[in-house]
Amino acid sequence: MKQYKIIVEKHPDGYVAYPLGLKGVVVGQGDTYEEALSDVKSAFRFHIKNNLYTSRHFRRRIL
């Protein structure tokens, strides 16, 4: 299974998170680091489940 590194950035109005290599495709946000990380993981899983690519392309673990 492939692994994707999650980037979490602090912004003035909260946190934004995205998987490296998929910025703009799957994005999470939250008031805290943990909320943004949880949101992006949920969005990423949804994207994989309903993906536009073959499931083989997304066989990486979310870090």
Residue frames as a rotation matrix with the C-alpha (Angstrom) as fourth column:
MET 1
0.580 0.815 0.000 0.00
0.815 -0.580 0.000 0.00
0.000 0.000 -1.000 0.00
LYS 2
-0.212 -0.626 0.751 1.35
0.567 -0.704 -0.427 3.47
0.796 0.335 0.504 -0.94
GLN 3
0.007 0.160 -0.987 1.71
0.927 -0.372 -0.054 6.19
-0.376 -0.914 -0.151 1.68
TYR 4
0.216 0.092 0.972 0.81
0.543 -0.839 -0.041 9.84
0.812 0.536 -0.231 1.24
LYS 5
-0.684 -0.470 -0.558 2.36
0.729 -0.421 -0.540 12.53
0.018 -0.776 0.630 3.41
ILE 6
0.464 0.877 0.128 -0.17
0.836 -0.481 0.263 15.00
0.292 -0.015 -0.956 4.79
ILE 7
-0.713 -0.622 0.322 0.84
0.516 -0.778 -0.359 18.67
0.474 -0.090 0.876 4.86
VAL 8
0.415 0.800 -0.433 -0.86
0.906 -0.321 0.275 20.87
0.081 -0.507 -0.858 7.48
GLU 9
-0.566 -0.574 0.591 -0.43
0.562 -0.794 -0.233 24.63
0.603 0.201 0.772 7.13
LYS 10
-0.160 0.468 -0.869 -1.35
0.846 -0.388 -0.365 27.27
-0.508 -0.794 -0.334 9.69
HIS 11
-0.414 0.151 0.898 -3.24
0.589 -0.707 0.391 30.25
0.693 0.691 0.204 8.29
PRO 12
-0.901 0.022 0.433 -4.60
-0.276 -0.799 -0.534 33.34
0.335 -0.601 0.726 10.07
ASP 13
-0.103 0.968 0.231 -8.12
-0.973 -0.146 0.180 31.90
0.208 -0.206 0.956 10.14
GLY 14
0.724 0.350 0.594 -7.26
-0.530 0.834 0.155 28.26
-0.441 -0.427 0.789 10.94
TYR 15
-0.367 -0.842 0.395 -5.46
-0.397 0.526 0.752 25.26
-0.841 0.119 -0.528 9.50
VAL 16
0.610 0.439 -0.660 -5.48
-0.786 0.227 -0.576 23.74
-0.103 0.870 0.483 6.01
ALA 17
-0.186 -0.642 0.744 -4.32
-0.398 0.742 0.540 20.20
-0.899 -0.196 -0.393 5.25
TYR 18
0.700 0.362 -0.616 -3.73
-0.708 0.239 -0.665 18.31
-0.093 0.901 0.423 2.01
PRO 19
0.658 -0.496 0.566 -1.98
0.344 0.867 0.361 15.15
-0.670 -0.043 0.741 0.84
LEU 20
-0.146 -0.816 -0.559 1.35
-0.424 -0.458 0.781 15.91
-0.894 0.352 -0.279 -0.82
GLY 21
-0.954 -0.244 0.177 0.91
0.067 0.401 0.914 15.56
-0.294 0.883 -0.366 -4.57
LEU 22
-0.376 0.892 0.251 -2.85
0.874 0.251 0.416 16.10
0.308 0.376 -0.874 -4.44
LYS 23
-0.697 0.095 -0.711 -3.06
0.347 -0.823 -0.449 19.75
-0.628 -0.560 0.541 -3.34
GLY 24
-0.661 0.535 -0.527 -6.32
-0.706 -0.681 0.194 21.24
-0.255 0.500 0.827 -4.57
VAL 25
-0.479 0.483 -0.733 -7.82
-0.287 0.703 0.651 17.81
0.830 0.522 -0.198 -5.20
VAL 26
0.363 0.497 -0.788 -8.34
0.649 0.473 0.597 16.81
0.669 -0.728 -0.150 -1.57
VAL 27
-0.559 -0.501 0.660 -8.26
-0.083 -0.759 -0.646 19.52
0.825 -0.416 0.383 1.10
GLY 28
0.197 0.592 -0.781 -9.20
0.860 0.278 0.427 19.60
0.470 -0.756 -0.455 4.77
GLN 29
-0.389 -0.308 0.868 -9.58
-0.089 -0.926 -0.368 22.53
0.917 -0.220 0.333 7.12
GLY 30
0.382 0.525 -0.760 -10.23
0.748 0.308 0.588 23.22
0.543 -0.793 -0.275 10.77
ASP 31
0.845 -0.024 0.535 -9.75
-0.281 -0.870 0.405 25.57
0.456 -0.493 -0.741 13.66
THR 32
0.474 -0.709 0.522 -7.03
-0.604 0.170 0.779 23.30
-0.641 -0.685 -0.347 15.06
TYR 33
-0.472 -0.755 -0.455 -4.25
-0.879 0.362 0.311 21.13
-0.070 0.547 -0.834 13.63
GLU 34
-0.836 0.144 0.530 -6.12
-0.021 0.956 -0.293 17.99
-0.549 -0.256 -0.796 14.71
GLU 35
0.207 0.977 -0.058 -9.41
-0.020 -0.055 -0.998 19.11
-0.978 0.208 0.008 13.10
ALA 36
0.332 -0.157 -0.930 -7.70
-0.896 -0.360 -0.259 19.86
-0.294 0.920 -0.261 9.79
LEU 37
-0.742 -0.665 -0.090 -5.87
-0.667 0.716 0.206 16.52
-0.073 0.213 -0.974 9.84
SER 38
-0.564 0.623 0.542 -9.06
0.168 0.730 -0.663 14.60
-0.808 -0.283 -0.516 10.64
ASP 39
0.412 0.768 -0.490 -10.96
-0.305 -0.391 -0.868 16.50
-0.859 0.507 0.073 7.93
VAL 40
0.020 -0.465 -0.885 -8.38
-0.996 -0.084 0.022 15.82
-0.085 0.881 -0.465 5.21
LYS 41
-0.902 -0.321 0.290 -8.19
-0.324 0.945 0.037 12.12
-0.286 -0.061 -0.956 6.12
SER 42
-0.166 0.935 0.314 -11.96
0.202 0.344 -0.917 11.88
-0.965 -0.089 -0.246 5.85
ALA 43
0.521 0.331 -0.786 -11.97
-0.597 -0.518 -0.613 13.76
-0.610 0.789 -0.072 2.52
PHE 44
-0.419 -0.773 -0.477 -9.13
-0.903 0.300 0.308 11.60
-0.095 0.559 -0.823 1.20
ARG 45
-0.801 0.185 0.569 -10.96
0.040 0.965 -0.258 8.39
-0.597 -0.184 -0.781 2.11
PHE 46
0.287 0.952 -0.104 -14.10
0.032 -0.119 -0.992 9.72
-0.957 0.282 -0.064 0.41
HIS 47
0.287 -0.265 -0.921 -12.07
-0.890 -0.430 -0.153 10.62
-0.355 0.863 -0.359 -2.67
ILE 48
-0.795 -0.606 0.009 -10.56
-0.574 0.758 0.310 7.14
-0.195 0.241 -0.951 -2.80
LYS 49
-0.491 0.687 0.535 -13.94
0.241 0.698 -0.674 5.47
-0.837 -0.202 -0.509 -2.36
ASN 50
0.633 0.770 0.076 -15.43
0.377 -0.221 -0.899 7.60
-0.676 0.598 -0.431 -5.13
ASN 51
-0.160 -0.904 -0.396 -12.20
0.058 -0.409 0.911 8.12
-0.985 0.122 0.118 -7.04
LEU 52
0.709 0.265 -0.654 -11.62
-0.562 -0.348 -0.751 9.25
-0.426 0.899 -0.097 -10.56
TYR 53
-0.191 -0.870 -0.454 -8.60
-0.955 0.272 -0.120 6.96
0.228 0.411 -0.883 -10.81
THR 54
0.251 0.199 -0.947 -8.21
-0.091 0.979 0.182 3.23
0.964 0.041 0.264 -10.47
SER 55
0.956 0.146 0.254 -8.15
-0.261 0.033 0.965 1.99
0.132 -0.989 0.070 -6.89
ARG 56
0.585 -0.807 -0.078 -4.67
0.801 0.590 -0.101 0.64
0.128 -0.003 0.992 -7.62
HIS 57
0.058 -0.547 0.835 -3.40
0.323 -0.781 -0.534 4.25
0.945 0.301 0.131 -7.87
PHE 58
0.191 0.138 0.972 -4.36
-0.691 -0.685 0.233 4.95
0.697 -0.716 -0.036 -4.23
ARG 59
0.758 0.050 -0.651 -2.80
0.299 0.860 0.414 2.07
0.580 -0.508 0.637 -2.37
ARG 60
-0.474 -0.851 0.226 -0.79
0.157 -0.334 -0.929 4.27
0.867 -0.405 0.292 0.02
ARG 61
0.041 0.421 -0.906 -1.34
0.987 0.126 0.103 4.68
0.157 -0.898 -0.410 3.74
ILE 62
0.539 0.171 0.825 -2.25
0.080 -0.985 0.153 8.10
0.838 -0.017 -0.545 5.06
LEU 63
-0.420 -0.774 -0.475 0.42
0.651 0.108 -0.751 9.28
0.632 -0.624 0.458 7.51
